[in-house]
Protein backbone atom coordinates (compact mmCIF):
# COMPACT_ATOMS: atom_id res chain seq x y z
CA UNK A 1 0.00 0.00 0.00
CA UNK A 2 1.30 3.43 -0.93
CA UNK A 3 1.68 6.20 1.61
CA UNK A 4 2.75 6.56 5.22
CA UNK A 5 0.86 4.43 7.72
CA UNK A 6 1.07 4.08 11.50
CA UNK A 7 -0.03 0.66 12.71
CA UNK A 8 -0.87 0.19 16.40
CA UNK A 9 -1.10 -3.32 17.75
CA UNK A 10 0.54 -5.97 19.87
CA UNK A 11 3.62 -8.09 19.34
CA UNK A 12 4.43 -11.10 21.52
CA UNK A 13 1.56 -10.07 23.78
CA UNK A 14 2.84 -6.55 24.38
CA UNK A 15 2.01 -3.10 23.04
CA UNK A 16 3.83 -2.20 19.82
CA UNK A 17 3.69 0.31 16.97
CA UNK A 18 5.01 0.13 13.42
CA UNK A 19 5.63 2.77 10.77
CA UNK A 20 5.04 1.56 7.22
CA UNK A 21 6.06 3.58 4.17
CA UNK A 22 4.82 2.36 0.79
CA UNK A 23 4.22 -1.08 2.26
CA UNK A 24 7.69 -1.49 3.82
CA UNK A 25 8.35 -1.36 7.56
CA UNK A 26 10.51 1.64 8.41
CA UNK A 27 10.37 1.81 12.20
CA UNK A 28 9.21 -0.27 15.11
CA UNK A 29 8.47 0.66 18.73
CA UNK A 30 8.16 -2.03 21.39
CA UNK A 31 7.18 -2.19 25.05
CA UNK A 32 10.47 -2.81 26.90
CA UNK A 33 9.15 -2.91 30.46
CA UNK A 34 9.72 -6.67 30.72
CA UNK A 35 13.31 -6.28 29.53
CA UNK A 36 14.42 -3.34 31.65
CA UNK A 37 12.81 -1.20 34.37
CA UNK A 38 14.47 1.90 32.87
CA UNK A 39 14.02 2.04 29.08
CA UNK A 40 15.51 4.86 26.97
CA UNK A 41 13.68 8.12 27.64
CA UNK A 42 12.96 7.46 31.32
CA UNK A 43 13.80 10.42 33.59
CA UNK A 44 15.17 9.65 37.05
CA UNK A 45 16.58 11.15 40.17
CA UNK A 46 20.04 9.61 40.56
CA UNK A 47 22.79 9.74 43.17
CA UNK A 48 26.50 9.90 42.33
CA UNK A 49 28.10 6.67 43.49
CA UNK A 50 31.69 6.80 42.27
CA UNK A 51 33.85 9.10 40.15
CA UNK A 52 35.86 7.31 37.46
CA UNK A 53 38.61 9.64 36.28
CA UNK A 54 40.09 7.19 33.80
CA UNK A 55 36.77 6.84 31.98
CA UNK A 56 35.89 10.52 32.18
CA UNK A 57 32.58 10.02 33.95
CA UNK A 58 30.73 8.84 37.05
CA UNK A 59 28.78 5.80 38.11
CA UNK A 60 25.32 6.54 39.49
CA UNK A 61 22.79 4.78 41.66
CA UNK A 62 19.49 4.61 39.78
CA UNK A 63 16.00 3.43 40.79
CA UNK A 64 15.23 -0.30 41.05
CA UNK A 65 18.81 -0.96 42.16
CA UNK A 66 20.14 -0.23 38.67
CA UNK A 67 23.54 1.32 37.99
CA UNK A 68 24.06 4.16 35.52
CA UNK A 69 27.05 5.74 33.83
CA UNK A 70 27.24 9.47 33.10
CA UNK A 71 30.03 10.87 30.95
CA UNK A 72 29.46 14.44 32.11
CA UNK A 73 31.35 14.49 35.42
CA UNK A 74 32.21 18.18 35.77
CA UNK A 75 31.18 19.68 39.10
CA UNK A 76 29.82 16.44 40.56
CA UNK A 77 30.80 14.87 43.86
CA UNK A 78 30.01 11.52 45.45
CA UNK A 79 26.61 11.49 47.13
CA UNK A 80 25.21 14.35 45.05
CA UNK A 81 21.67 14.04 43.67
CA UNK A 82 20.87 14.97 40.08
CA UNK A 83 18.24 14.51 37.37
CA UNK A 84 19.20 12.30 34.43
CA UNK A 85 17.52 10.72 31.43
CA UNK A 86 18.24 7.22 30.13
CA UNK A 87 19.91 7.71 26.75
CA UNK A 88 20.45 4.16 25.56
CA UNK A 89 20.39 0.46 26.30
CA UNK A 90 23.06 -1.10 28.49
CA UNK A 91 25.26 -3.87 27.16
CA UNK A 92 25.28 -7.10 29.17
CA UNK A 93 26.99 -6.51 32.50
CA UNK A 94 27.45 -2.79 31.95
CA UNK A 95 25.84 0.31 33.42
CA UNK A 96 22.86 2.05 31.81
CA UNK A 97 23.97 5.12 29.80
CA UNK A 98 22.35 8.36 31.00
CA UNK A 99 22.64 12.06 30.28
CA UNK A 100 21.94 15.32 32.12
CA UNK A 101 20.59 16.82 28.89
CA UNK A 102 17.00 15.99 29.76
CA UNK A 103 14.26 16.48 27.17
CA UNK A 104 10.49 16.55 27.72
CA UNK A 105 9.06 15.62 24.33
CA UNK A 106 5.63 16.24 22.88
CA UNK A 107 4.08 16.16 19.43
CA UNK A 108 4.38 19.91 18.82
CA UNK A 109 7.27 20.85 21.09
CA UNK A 110 10.15 19.84 23.33
CA UNK A 111 10.98 21.41 26.69
CA UNK A 112 14.74 21.81 27.07
CA UNK A 113 16.11 22.44 30.59
CA UNK A 114 19.51 24.10 30.40
CA UNK A 115 18.89 25.38 26.87
CA UNK A 116 16.89 28.62 27.22
CA UNK A 117 14.93 30.45 24.55
CA UNK A 118 12.20 29.53 22.10
CA UNK A 119 13.47 27.95 18.91
CA UNK A 120 11.40 26.93 15.90
CA UNK A 121 12.16 24.04 13.57
CA UNK A 122 14.17 25.15 10.55
CA UNK A 123 11.72 23.29 8.35
CA UNK A 124 9.11 25.95 9.17
CA UNK A 125 10.15 28.69 6.78
CA UNK A 126 7.12 30.96 6.71
CA UNK A 127 8.06 34.02 8.79
CA UNK A 128 4.50 34.61 9.93
CA UNK A 129 4.24 31.06 11.25
CA UNK A 130 7.59 31.34 12.99
CA UNK A 131 6.65 34.57 14.74
CA UNK A 132 3.28 33.12 15.81
CA UNK A 133 4.88 29.98 17.24
CA UNK A 134 7.61 31.92 19.07
CA UNK A 135 4.87 33.99 20.70
CA UNK A 136 3.02 30.82 21.74
CA UNK A 137 6.21 29.36 23.20
CA UNK A 138 7.06 32.54 25.08
CA UNK A 139 3.53 32.64 26.51
CA UNK A 140 3.77 28.98 27.55
CA UNK A 141 7.03 29.53 29.45
CA UNK A 142 5.59 32.53 31.26
CA UNK A 143 2.38 30.68 32.16
CA UNK A 144 4.38 27.74 33.55
CA UNK A 145 6.56 30.05 35.65
CA UNK A 146 9.63 28.65 33.93
CA UNK A 147 13.11 29.57 35.18
CA UNK A 148 15.52 31.44 32.93
CA UNK A 149 17.36 28.28 31.87
CA UNK A 150 14.29 26.46 30.51
CA UNK A 151 13.61 26.65 26.79
CA UNK A 152 11.27 25.24 24.16
CA UNK A 153 11.81 23.81 20.70
CA UNK A 154 8.75 24.12 18.47
CA UNK A 155 8.48 21.09 16.19
CA UNK A 156 7.37 21.10 12.56
CA UNK A 157 4.07 19.42 13.45
CA UNK A 158 3.01 22.63 15.26
CA UNK A 159 2.85 24.74 12.08
CA UNK A 160 -0.61 23.61 10.99
CA UNK A 161 -2.08 22.72 14.40
CA UNK A 162 -4.61 24.96 16.14
CA UNK A 163 -2.99 27.61 18.33
CA UNK A 164 -4.95 26.50 21.37
CA UNK A 165 -3.77 22.90 21.08
CA UNK A 166 -0.16 23.95 20.58
CA UNK A 167 -0.32 26.37 23.51
CA UNK A 168 -1.84 23.75 25.83
CA UNK A 169 0.80 21.15 25.03
CA UNK A 170 3.69 23.61 25.36
CA UNK A 171 2.38 24.76 28.75
CA UNK A 172 2.03 21.13 29.87
CA UNK A 173 5.59 20.30 28.79
CA UNK A 174 7.02 23.40 30.47
CA UNK A 175 5.12 22.74 33.71
CA UNK A 176 6.34 19.15 33.79
CA UNK A 177 9.92 20.27 33.23
CA UNK A 178 9.71 22.82 36.04
CA UNK A 179 8.28 20.25 38.44
CA UNK A 180 10.68 17.41 37.60
CA UNK A 181 13.88 19.45 37.38
CA UNK A 182 13.07 20.99 40.77
CA UNK A 183 12.78 17.58 42.42
CA UNK A 184 16.49 16.83 42.81
CA UNK A 185 16.75 16.02 46.51
CA UNK A 186 16.26 12.48 47.73
CA UNK A 187 16.97 8.87 46.93
CA UNK A 188 17.05 7.43 43.40
CA UNK A 189 13.54 7.51 41.97
CA UNK A 190 11.80 7.16 38.62
CA UNK A 191 10.19 10.55 37.97
CA UNK A 192 8.91 10.21 34.39
CA UNK A 193 8.57 6.83 32.74
CA UNK A 194 9.48 6.24 29.10
CA UNK A 195 6.58 6.58 26.69
CA UNK A 196 4.74 3.40 25.75
CA UNK A 197 4.78 2.54 22.02
CA UNK A 198 1.35 3.91 21.07
CA UNK A 199 1.99 7.33 22.60
CA UNK A 200 5.59 7.35 21.38
CA UNK A 201 4.28 6.77 17.85
CA UNK A 202 1.94 9.77 18.26
CA UNK A 203 4.96 11.88 19.27
CA UNK A 204 7.67 10.53 16.95
CA UNK A 205 5.77 9.97 13.72
CA UNK A 206 3.53 13.04 13.62
CA UNK A 207 5.66 14.76 10.99
CA UNK A 208 4.92 14.34 8.22
CA UNK A 209 1.37 13.49 9.15
CA UNK A 210 0.57 9.83 8.38
CA UNK A 211 -1.88 9.05 5.61
CA UNK A 212 -3.55 6.45 7.79
CA UNK A 213 -3.56 5.19 11.39
CA UNK A 214 -4.81 1.64 11.88
CA UNK A 215 -5.43 0.33 15.39
CA UNK A 216 -8.00 -2.33 14.56
CA UNK A 217 -7.50 -5.83 15.97
CA UNK A 218 -5.28 -7.85 13.66
CA UNK A 219 -3.77 -4.77 12.00
CA UNK A 220 -0.22 -6.11 12.42
CA UNK A 221 -1.16 -9.21 10.43
CA UNK A 222 -3.18 -7.48 7.72
CA UNK A 223 -0.47 -4.90 7.03
CA UNK A 224 2.37 -7.43 7.02
CA UNK A 225 4.03 -6.15 10.19
CA UNK A 226 4.11 -9.55 11.88
CA UNK A 227 5.75 -11.18 8.86
CA UNK A 228 8.25 -8.32 8.53
CA UNK A 229 9.29 -8.64 12.19
CA UNK A 230 9.70 -12.41 11.86
CA UNK A 231 11.95 -11.80 8.84
CA UNK A 232 14.07 -9.40 10.91
CA UNK A 233 14.82 -12.19 13.37
CA UNK A 234 16.64 -14.04 10.58
CA UNK A 235 20.27 -12.88 10.19
CA UNK A 236 20.07 -13.36 6.41
CA UNK A 237 17.95 -11.25 4.07
CA UNK A 238 17.72 -11.00 0.31
CA UNK A 239 19.10 -8.24 -1.91
CA UNK A 240 17.88 -7.58 -5.47
CA UNK A 241 19.23 -9.67 -8.37
CA UNK A 242 20.02 -12.74 -6.30
CA UNK A 243 22.36 -11.20 -3.73
CA UNK A 244 21.96 -11.43 0.03
CA UNK A 245 23.38 -10.00 3.24
CA UNK A 246 23.87 -11.38 6.74
CA UNK A 247 23.77 -9.28 9.93
CA UNK A 248 25.00 -11.07 13.04
CA UNK A 249 25.44 -9.37 16.42
CA UNK A 250 28.25 -10.70 18.60
CA UNK A 251 29.33 -9.68 22.09
CA UNK A 252 32.06 -7.43 20.68
CA UNK A 253 30.48 -6.04 17.50
CA UNK A 254 27.87 -6.37 14.78
CA UNK A 255 29.20 -8.20 11.73
CA UNK A 256 27.66 -7.57 8.31
CA UNK A 257 28.48 -9.67 5.24
CA UNK A 258 27.41 -8.82 1.68
CA UNK A 259 27.23 -11.49 -1.04
CA UNK A 260 26.29 -11.27 -4.70
CA UNK A 261 25.16 -14.87 -5.09
CA UNK A 262 26.07 -16.53 -8.35
CA UNK A 263 26.95 -13.30 -10.16
CA UNK A 264 30.52 -12.45 -9.12
CA UNK A 265 31.09 -9.61 -11.60
CA UNK A 266 32.34 -6.21 -10.42
CA UNK A 267 29.09 -4.57 -11.54
CA UNK A 268 27.02 -6.99 -9.46
CA UNK A 269 29.25 -6.47 -6.43
CA UNK A 270 29.00 -2.68 -6.53
CA UNK A 271 25.24 -2.84 -7.04
CA UNK A 272 24.76 -5.20 -4.09
CA UNK A 273 27.03 -3.07 -1.89
CA UNK A 274 25.18 0.14 -2.66
CA UNK A 275 21.83 -1.54 -2.04
CA UNK A 276 23.03 -2.75 1.36
CA UNK A 277 24.56 0.65 2.19
CA UNK A 278 21.26 2.42 1.54
CA UNK A 279 19.30 -0.09 3.63
CA UNK A 280 21.80 -0.58 6.46
CA UNK A 281 20.48 2.22 8.75
CA UNK A 282 16.95 0.78 8.50
CA UNK A 283 18.16 -2.75 9.17
CA UNK A 284 20.15 -1.70 12.24
CA UNK A 285 17.29 0.46 13.55
CA UNK A 286 14.67 -2.26 13.19
CA UNK A 287 16.94 -4.95 14.62
CA UNK A 288 17.88 -2.68 17.55
CA UNK A 289 21.60 -3.02 16.88
CA UNK A 290 24.40 -0.55 17.60
CA UNK A 291 27.92 -0.19 18.90
CA UNK A 292 30.80 -1.15 16.64
CA UNK A 293 29.61 -2.35 13.22
CA UNK A 294 31.99 -4.01 10.75
CA UNK A 295 30.86 -4.55 7.15
CA UNK A 296 32.51 -7.04 4.80
CA UNK A 297 31.32 -5.70 1.46
CA UNK A 298 31.47 -7.78 -1.71
CA UNK A 299 34.91 -7.26 -3.34
CA UNK A 300 35.11 -4.15 -5.52
CA UNK A 301 38.02 -2.18 -7.02
CA UNK A 302 39.38 0.54 -4.73
CA UNK A 303 38.34 3.15 -7.30
CA UNK A 304 34.68 2.30 -6.57
CA UNK A 305 34.98 2.84 -2.81
CA UNK A 306 34.24 6.56 -3.18
CA UNK A 307 30.83 5.78 -4.70
CA UNK A 308 30.08 3.43 -1.81
CA UNK A 309 31.25 6.03 0.73
CA UNK A 310 28.79 8.55 -0.70
CA UNK A 311 25.91 6.06 -0.43
CA UNK A 312 26.76 5.31 3.20
CA UNK A 313 27.07 8.97 4.18
CA UNK A 314 23.74 9.85 2.56
CA UNK A 315 21.95 6.89 4.17
CA UNK A 316 23.16 7.55 7.72
CA UNK A 317 22.67 11.31 7.40
CA UNK A 318 18.99 10.70 6.68
CA UNK A 319 18.73 8.17 9.52
CA UNK A 320 19.29 10.71 12.29
CA UNK A 321 20.78 8.31 14.87
CA UNK A 322 24.21 9.33 16.18
CA UNK A 323 26.65 7.45 13.92
CA UNK A 324 30.36 7.77 13.21
CA UNK A 325 31.57 6.44 9.88
CA UNK A 326 35.14 5.34 10.64
CA UNK A 327 36.01 4.12 7.15
CA UNK A 328 38.00 1.36 5.50
CA UNK A 329 40.47 -0.85 7.34
CA UNK A 330 43.73 -2.22 5.95
CA UNK A 331 41.94 -5.55 5.43
CA UNK A 332 39.28 -3.97 3.25
CA UNK A 333 36.49 -4.00 5.84
CA UNK A 334 34.31 -0.96 6.60
CA UNK A 335 33.86 0.21 10.19
CA UNK A 336 31.25 2.44 11.76
CA UNK A 337 29.97 3.13 15.26
CA UNK A 338 26.27 3.63 15.97
CA UNK A 339 24.67 4.70 19.23
CA UNK A 340 22.94 1.90 21.14
CA UNK A 341 19.58 3.57 21.60
CA UNK A 342 17.35 0.49 21.41
CA UNK A 343 17.15 -3.02 22.80
CA UNK A 344 18.09 -5.79 20.34
CA UNK A 345 15.00 -7.21 18.67
CA UNK A 346 16.34 -10.74 19.11
CA UNK A 347 16.70 -10.26 22.87
CA UNK A 348 13.11 -9.01 23.14
CA UNK A 349 11.84 -12.00 21.14
CA UNK A 350 13.79 -14.46 23.29
CA UNK A 351 12.50 -12.88 26.50
CA UNK A 352 8.92 -12.98 25.19
CA UNK A 353 9.33 -16.65 24.34
CA UNK A 354 10.70 -17.49 27.80
CA UNK A 355 7.90 -15.60 29.54
CA UNK A 356 5.34 -17.49 27.46
CA UNK A 357 6.92 -20.81 28.45
CA UNK A 358 6.82 -19.85 32.13
CA UNK A 359 3.19 -18.76 31.97
N, C-alpha and C positions, 0 to 999 in steps of 0.2 A: 504493500500500500504506500502510495506517495504521501509526502508530508511529514510533519513532526508530531509524534504522538507520545503522550505520557500514559503509561499503563500502571495502574495500582492494583496490587494483588498480594499473594502470599507465596513464599518459596520455602520448602522444607518446614512448613507449618508456622512460618514467621512472616511478619510484615515485610514487604519488599516493593520497590518501584523500579520501573525500567523506562528508559528513553529510547524510542525507536525513530529512526530517520530514514525515510524511503524504504521501510521494511527491514532495515538492519539495526540490530541493537548497538547503541552508542554509549550508553551509561547504565549503571546498575547500582541501586542503593539497597542495602540489606540491614536488617535489625541485628546488631552485634552484642546485645545485652547478655546473651548466653556465652559469648566468647570472652568478653572483658567487661568489668564494671565501669570502666572509664573509656568509652570510645572517643575517637577524634571529635573535637568540638566541645566536649564537656568542660565546664568552667569550675574550678575548685579553689578552696582555700588550702594552701600548702604550708609546710613548715620546713625551713632549711635544716637538713640533717648533717651534711658533711660537705665542706669545700674540697674540690679536687683540682689543685693548681695545674697538675700535668695535663688534665683534659680540658682546662679552660672553662669549667662550669661547676655546678653544685648538684649534689643528690638531695632530693626532697622527700619528705613523708607526705603521702597523698591519702585520700579517703580509702576505706576498705582495706587498709594495710598495704596498699600498693606503694611502689617506689618510683619516683620520677627523676628525670635528669634535665636540668636547665642549663643551657650554654651561656646565658647572660648572668655572669656572677658579680658584676661590678656593684659595690655598695652593699652587698649582702653579708650577713654574719650568721653563724650557727644559732638556731633557735628562733630566727626571725620568721614572722608570718607574711605571706604574700598571696596575691591572686594570680593564678595561672590558667592557661587553657591547654588541653591536650592537643598536640599538633600532629600526631602520627600514631602508628601502631608499633608497639615494642617487639623487637626480635626475641626469640626464645631465650630466657634467662637474663634479659637486659631490662633496664629501667624504661618507663614510659616517657617518650619525649614530650616536653611541655614548653610553652613560651609565655612571657609576660605581655606580649602584644595581643591582648584579648580583643576579640571582635564579637559584637552582638548583631547577628545578621537577620535581616528581614527581606521580604520580597522587593520593597521599594527603597530600602536604605540599610546602612550599616553604621552602628554607633562605634566610635573609635576612641577609647580612652587613651590618653597620651598623645593623641594626634588632633589638635584643636582645629576649628574652622569648619566651614561647610563647603564641601567639594562635590561637584556634579560630574557624572560620567562623561568622558570625552566624546562618547558616541552620541550624546545629545548636543547637537550643533546649533539648533535654533536659539538665538540670543534671548528671545522673549521667554522661551521655556526655561532656559537656564536661570534667568533672573527670578522667575516665579518660584522655581524649586529652591533656590538659595533663600528666598524669603520664607518659604515654608519650613526649611531646615532651621533657620535662625529663630523663628517663632517656636518651633518644637523644643529647642535647647533652652530657651527662656522659660517656657511653660514647665519644663521638667526641673528647673532650678539647677541646671548643669554647671559644674565647675569650669574654670577657664581652660582646663586641659582636655575636656571632652569635645569631640568633633563628630560630624556626620558625613558619610559619603552617600550621595543620592544616586541610586542605580538607574540604569536605562529604563527598566520597567515602570518607573515613576512618571515618565514623560506623558503618557496618554491615560494615566489613572486619574480619577476624580481627586481634586485638591483635598477634600475632606478625608478621603481614605488614606491618602499619602500623609497628611498631617497627623492623623490618629496613630498610624503605625510608627512614624518618626518619634512622636511623643512617647509611645510605649517603649520603644527601643532605648531612648535617652533615659527614661525613668528607671528602666531595668539596669542600665549601666551605672547610674548614680547609686542605686541601692546595693548592687553587688560589689562594686569597686570600693564602697565604703565599709564593707563587712570583712575587714582584714584580720581582726583580732580573734584568736581562738584556735582550737584544734583543727586538724585537716577535715574538710567537709566538702561534699558535693553541693555546689550552689546553683548551677544551671546544668541540667542534663543535656546530652547531645540530642539533636532532633531525630525523631523516628523517621523512617523512610518516606512516608506519605507527606509529612509536613516538609521534610527536606527537599522533596521533589517540587513542592509548591514554591519554595524559596529559590532553589538552584536553577530550575528549568523554566522560569517565568519569562526569560528573554532569550530569543524571541518567543512570543506567545505560541504555545502549541496549537496545532490545528485541531487536535482532538484529545480529550482525556477520558480514558475508559477505566472504570472501576467496577465493572460488572463481574459477578462470579464467573470464573473460568477465563478471564481476560488474558492471563498469562499463556494459557494453552492456545486460545484462538488467534492470538497475535504472534505466536511462535517464540515467545520469550522463554518458556520452559525448555524447548528444544535447543535454543541458542545457548542457554546456560549449561545444559548437559554437554554441548559440544565444547564449551570452554574448559570443562574439566578434563578433556583429552589433551595431552601435550602436543599432539600433532594436528595440524589443520592444513587444508588445501589452499594452494595458490593457483591463479589462472594458468591455463596451458600445461597442466600436468605436473607443475611443481608443488612443493609442500614445504612447510616450516615446522620446527619443533621448539617449544618453549618449555624448559624444565628448570624449576627453582631448586637450588641446593642450599645447604646451610650457609655457604660462603657467598654465593652469587646466583644470578639468573642466567642460564646458558640458553642461547638462541642459535639454531642451526637452520640454514637455508639450503634447499636442494631443488634442482631443476627437473628431477625425474630422468626420463630417458634422453631428453634433449640436453646435450652437454655443450652446445655451441656458446660462444661468447655473448651473442645477442640474447639467447635465452637466459643466461646467467644474469646479465644486467637487468633484464626485464623483471625477473623473479626478485632480485635484490631491491629494486625500486618499489615494487609492489609491497614487499615486506616492510621496507622503510616507512612507507606512507601509512601502513596499518599498525605498525609497532606500538605507537602511543595508545591506540584503542585497545589492543590486545593486553598490554600491561595494565591499563586502567581497569578493564573488565575482570581480569584475573587477579587484581589486587596485589600486583608484584612491584617491587621497587628495590632500592639499594644498588649494588653494583650489577650492571648488566653487560654481558659479553656476547657479541654477535659474531658468529662464523658465517660470513656471507659466502655465497657461491663464488668460485674463483673468477675474477675479472682482471683485465690489464690495469696497471696502476694509473694509466691515463684516464680511466673511467671512474676513478674514485671521487673526483671532484663532482661529477654528476650525482653520485650517490650521497655525498656530503650535503649537497643542496637539498635533496629530497628529505634527508633526515632533519636538517635544520628547520625546514618549512613545516614538517609534520609535528615536531615537538614544540615549535613556536605557537602553533594553533592549539596545542593540547592544554597549555596553561599550567600544568603541574611543574613544580621546580625540578629542572633537569639540567645536568651538566654533560655536554657532549665532549668526552675526553679525546676521542680520535683513534687513529690506527696504531696498533702495536707493531713491534718488529716482526711478529709472527703472522701479520696480516689479519688479525682480529680487530673488531671495532668495540671500543669501550665507552660506556656512558654510565652516569649515576643519576638515579631518579629517587625523589623523596618517597619514603614509605608512609603514605597517608591513608592507606586502607589495609584491612585484613585480607590475607590471601583467600581467594574463593575456595580453593581446595581445602583449607583448614576449616572454613565454615561448613562445607559440605560434610567433612568427616565428623565434625562435632555434632551436626544435625543427625547423622546416621547413628552415632553412638547414643545420643539422647533417645532416639526412637527405639533402639534395642533395649535400653534400660526401662522404658515406659511399660 
